[in-house]
Amino acid sequence: MPGVLVFCEVQDGKLKKASREALSIGRKLAEAAGGDLTAFASDESAADDAGRYGAKKLFVTGAGGYNPEMYTAAMQAAIAQTSPSIVLFGGTSNGRDLAPRLAARLDAGVASDVDRLEWAGSKLKARRPVYSGKAFATVEVSSVPAIATTRMNAFPAEESGGGAAEVVEVSAPAESKAKVVETKVTQSGELSIVEADIIVAGGRGLKEGANFSLIRDLAHAIGGAVGASRATVDAGWIDHQHQVGQTGRVVSPNLYIAAGVSGAIQHLAGMSSSKHIVAINKDPEAPIFRVADLGVVGDLFTILPALTEEVKRAKAH
């Protein structure tokens, strides 16, 4: 019976946001295709989460930390057992790495960075941004399985109310050409822009790195993450993990506040799909205003502190 298999990533015993979103749209596609939703993860700690989002079974491998060769082989084994019509990956670094590897093994087509998915008879129809987000292309993937990677925040994560998924073990190769020696995680203590529903981003209008404190103050007050333009990262004002854009991270939060960001094309390509965009810039001709839902022409050094205080005041009541 045709169904959907979703690659899931686990962090601290819970599914990552990208995986919860992929499971949610996967459940709808499985219903449309007349099959079941199944999931794949590194260990069984994801069984409860996977079940809550509709997965009937959770295939697990004891391969440990992410190893592309072992994960590709284990995913291939899970696919052999379930024969899904569709295989989905969240648009994370691992998902974007694993999807084409698996597609090459299966001689399957891949629709990457999609923000809409539909099961059209016997084909997966997907919409994806092209030309740096200036247009959208609708493509059909006719291979079986059809593979897609989902754009972050494009699909709402919705629980189905199901119980824990049944855990099924699949074997990974005992040896691999690649070996995971060490995994380093940045201990910044800040919310990742990939996971955030709200992002406050700063650009060259901040004038110097020390002024990113204004961005951080507002981000922390509003419960968001700190973003940055490429120019500020290149200048050494802030770490690359905060960079939004084609050479940084592509994000689609519910709210994106850009302060002192001119709106270069590579930056717009990384955030123009955000649900709501607020731009703060003293230049009324700045390109960022073309994509903004709300534009404020003024001095960010005056506006940001005042906005931060208003947010704190509103939360206090």
C-alpha positions in Angstrom: 0.0 0.0 0.0 1.4 3.4 -0.9 2.5 5.5 2.0 5.0 8.1 3.2 8.3 7.7 5.0 9.8 10.7 6.9 13.4 11.1 8.0 13.4 12.5 11.5 16.1 14.1 13.6 16.2 13.9 17.4 17.7 16.4 19.8 17.6 15.9 23.5 15.1 13.0 23.1 12.6 15.2 21.1 12.0 15.6 17.4 13.4 18.7 15.8 10.9 21.2 14.5 11.7 20.5 10.9 10.9 16.8 11.5 7.6 17.6 13.2 6.6 19.8 10.2 7.6 17.1 7.7 5.6 14.5 9.6 2.5 16.8 9.6 2.5 17.3 5.8 3.5 13.6 5.4 0.4 12.5 7.3 -1.8 14.5 4.9 0.0 13.1 1.9 -0.3 9.6 3.2 -4.1 10.1 3.7 -4.4 11.4 0.1 -2.3 8.4 -1.2 -4.3 5.9 0.8 -1.4 4.7 2.8 0.3 4.9 6.2 2.8 7.4 7.6 6.0 5.9 8.9 9.2 7.5 10.3 12.9 6.9 10.5 15.2 8.1 13.3 18.4 7.4 15.0 16.9 5.8 18.1 13.6 4.9 19.7 13.4 8.0 21.9 11.4 9.6 19.1 8.6 7.0 19.2 6.3 9.1 21.3 6.8 12.3 19.3 6.5 10.4 16.0 3.3 8.8 17.1 1.8 12.1 18.2 2.3 13.4 14.7 0.7 10.4 13.0 3.5 7.9 12.4 2.4 4.2 12.7 5.9 2.8 12.8 9.3 4.2 13.6 12.3 2.6 12.0 15.4 3.0 14.0 19.1 2.4 13.4 21.9 2.0 16.0 24.3 3.9 13.8 24.6 6.6 16.4 25.6 10.1 15.3 24.9 11.2 11.8 27.0 9.2 9.3 25.7 9.8 5.8 26.8 6.3 4.4 25.3 4.4 7.3 22.1 6.5 7.4 21.6 6.1 3.6 21.9 2.3 3.8 19.6 2.1 6.8 17.0 4.4 5.1 17.2 2.2 2.0 16.5 -0.9 4.2 13.4 0.9 5.7 12.2 1.8 2.2 12.6 -1.9 1.1 10.3 -2.9 4.0 7.6 -0.3 3.4 7.7 0.5 -0.3 6.6 4.1 0.3 5.4 6.3 -2.6 6.9 9.4 -1.0 10.0 10.0 1.2 10.3 13.4 3.0 13.2 15.1 4.7 13.1 18.3 6.8 15.2 21.1 5.2 18.1 20.8 7.7 21.7 20.3 6.8 21.4 16.6 7.4 18.2 16.3 5.4 19.6 18.2 2.4 22.7 16.0 2.6 20.9 12.7 2.9 18.0 13.2 0.3 20.2 13.3 -2.8 22.4 10.4 -1.6 19.3 8.3 -1.2 17.9 9.4 -4.5 21.1 8.4 -6.3 20.8 4.9 -4.7 17.2 4.5 -5.7 17.3 6.3 -9.1 14.6 8.6 -7.8 13.8 12.3 -8.4 14.1 15.0 -5.7 12.2 18.2 -5.2 14.2 20.4 -2.9 13.3 23.3 -0.5 9.6 22.9 -1.2 6.9 25.0 0.4 3.8 23.2 -1.0 3.2 19.5 -1.5 0.3 17.7 -3.1 -0.4 14.1 -4.1 -1.7 14.3 -7.7 -2.9 10.7 -8.6 0.4 8.8 -8.9 2.7 11.8 -8.7 4.0 14.1 -6.1 3.4 17.8 -7.1 5.7 20.3 -5.3 6.2 24.0 -5.4 9.6 25.5 -4.8 11.1 29.0 -5.0 13.5 29.8 -7.9 15.6 32.8 -9.0 16.5 33.8 -5.5 12.8 33.7 -4.4 11.6 36.0 -7.2 9.4 33.2 -8.7 8.0 29.8 -7.9 8.2 26.6 -9.9 5.7 23.8 -9.7 7.3 20.4 -10.4 6.0 16.8 -10.6 8.1 13.9 -9.3 7.0 10.7 -11.0 9.6 8.3 -9.6 8.7 5.8 -7.0 9.5 6.8 -4.4 9.3 10.5 -4.9 11.7 12.4 -2.6 11.3 16.0 -1.3 13.0 18.2 1.3 10.7 20.7 3.0 11.4 24.4 3.7 11.4 25.3 7.4 8.2 26.9 8.7 6.4 26.3 5.4 4.2 23.5 6.9 2.6 23.9 10.3 3.4 21.2 12.8 0.1 19.6 13.8 -0.4 16.7 16.2 -2.7 13.9 15.3 -3.3 12.6 18.8 -2.0 9.2 18.1 -0.1 7.0 20.5 3.6 6.0 20.4 4.8 4.6 17.1 5.7 0.9 16.8 9.5 0.6 16.9 11.2 -1.5 14.2 14.9 -1.9 14.0 16.8 -1.7 10.7 20.4 -2.6 10.4 23.2 -0.3 9.2 26.5 -1.4 7.7 29.1 -2.4 10.3 31.7 -0.4 8.5 31.8 2.8 6.6 34.4 4.8 4.6 33.4 7.8 6.7 33.8 7.9 10.5 32.3 10.4 12.9 35.2 11.5 15.1 33.6 14.4 16.9 30.5 16.5 16.8 30.8 20.1 17.9 27.8 22.2 18.9 28.1 26.0 19.3 27.4 26.8 22.9 26.0 30.3 22.3 23.0 29.9 24.5 20.9 31.6 21.8 17.9 30.3 19.9 18.8 29.0 16.4 17.5 31.0 13.5 16.5 27.7 11.8 14.2 26.8 14.7 12.9 30.2 15.5 9.3 31.5 14.9 10.6 35.1 15.3 13.9 36.5 14.0 15.4 39.9 14.6 18.2 40.6 12.1 20.8 43.3 12.0 22.7 44.8 9.0 25.4 47.3 8.3 23.2 50.0 9.6 24.3 49.0 13.1 27.7 50.6 12.2 29.7 48.2 14.5 29.6 44.8 16.1 29.0 46.2 19.6 25.6 47.5 18.5 24.3 44.0 17.9 23.3 44.3 21.6 20.3 46.3 20.4 19.3 43.4 18.2 19.8 40.9 21.0 17.9 42.9 23.5 14.8 43.0 21.2 15.2 39.4 20.2 15.3 38.2 23.8 12.4 40.5 24.8 10.2 39.2 22.1 11.3 35.5 22.3 13.1 35.4 19.0 16.5 34.5 17.5 19.3 36.9 16.4 19.8 37.0 12.6 22.4 38.9 10.6 23.3 40.0 7.0 26.3 38.6 5.2 28.1 42.0 5.4 28.0 41.9 9.2 29.3 38.4 9.3 32.1 39.1 6.8 33.1 42.1 9.0 33.4 39.8 12.0 30.7 41.5 14.0 28.8 38.2 14.6 29.2 34.5 14.0 28.2 32.8 10.7 25.6 30.7 12.5 23.4 33.9 12.5 23.7 34.6 8.8 20.5 34.7 6.8 20.7 34.4 3.0 21.9 32.2 0.1 25.3 31.7 1.7 23.9 31.5 5.2 20.5 30.0 6.3 17.2 30.2 4.4 14.5 30.9 7.0 10.7 31.3 7.0 9.7 32.5 10.5 6.3 33.9 11.3 7.9 37.3 12.0 11.1 38.7 10.6 12.3 42.1 11.8 15.2 43.5 9.7 17.0 46.5 11.3 19.6 48.3 9.3 19.5 45.7 6.6 19.5 47.2 3.1 18.0 44.1 1.4 20.6 42.8 -0.9 19.3 40.1 -3.3 21.2 37.2 -1.5 19.7 38.3 1.8 16.2 38.6 0.4 16.5 35.0 -1.0 17.0 33.8 2.5 14.0 35.4 4.2 11.5 36.7 1.7 9.2 33.8 2.4 8.7 34.8 6.0 5.1 35.2 7.0 5.4 38.8 8.2 8.3 41.1 7.5 9.0 44.4 9.4 11.8 46.6 8.0 13.5 49.4 9.9 15.9 51.5 7.8 16.7 55.2 7.5 16.9 54.9 3.7 13.3 55.0 2.2 14.7 53.6 -1.0 16.2 50.5 0.6 15.3 47.3 -1.3 14.1 45.6 1.9 11.0 47.8 1.9 9.9 46.0 -1.3 9.2 42.8 0.5 8.2 44.3 3.9 4.7 44.1 5.2 5.4 47.0 7.5 8.2 49.5 6.9 9.6 52.0 9.4 11.8 54.8 8.0 13.9 56.1 10.8 16.9 55.8 13.0 17.3 52.2 14.4 19.3 53.5 17.3 16.2 55.3 18.5 13.5 52.8 17.3 15.0 49.6 18.6 15.4 50.6 22.3 11.9 52.1 22.3 10.5 49.0 20.7 12.3 46.7 23.2 10.8 48.7 26.1 7.3 48.5 24.7 7.6 44.7 24.3 8.8 44.4 27.9 6.0 46.7 29.1 3.4 44.7 27.2 4.6 41.4 28.6 4.6 42.8 32.1 0.8 43.3 32.0 
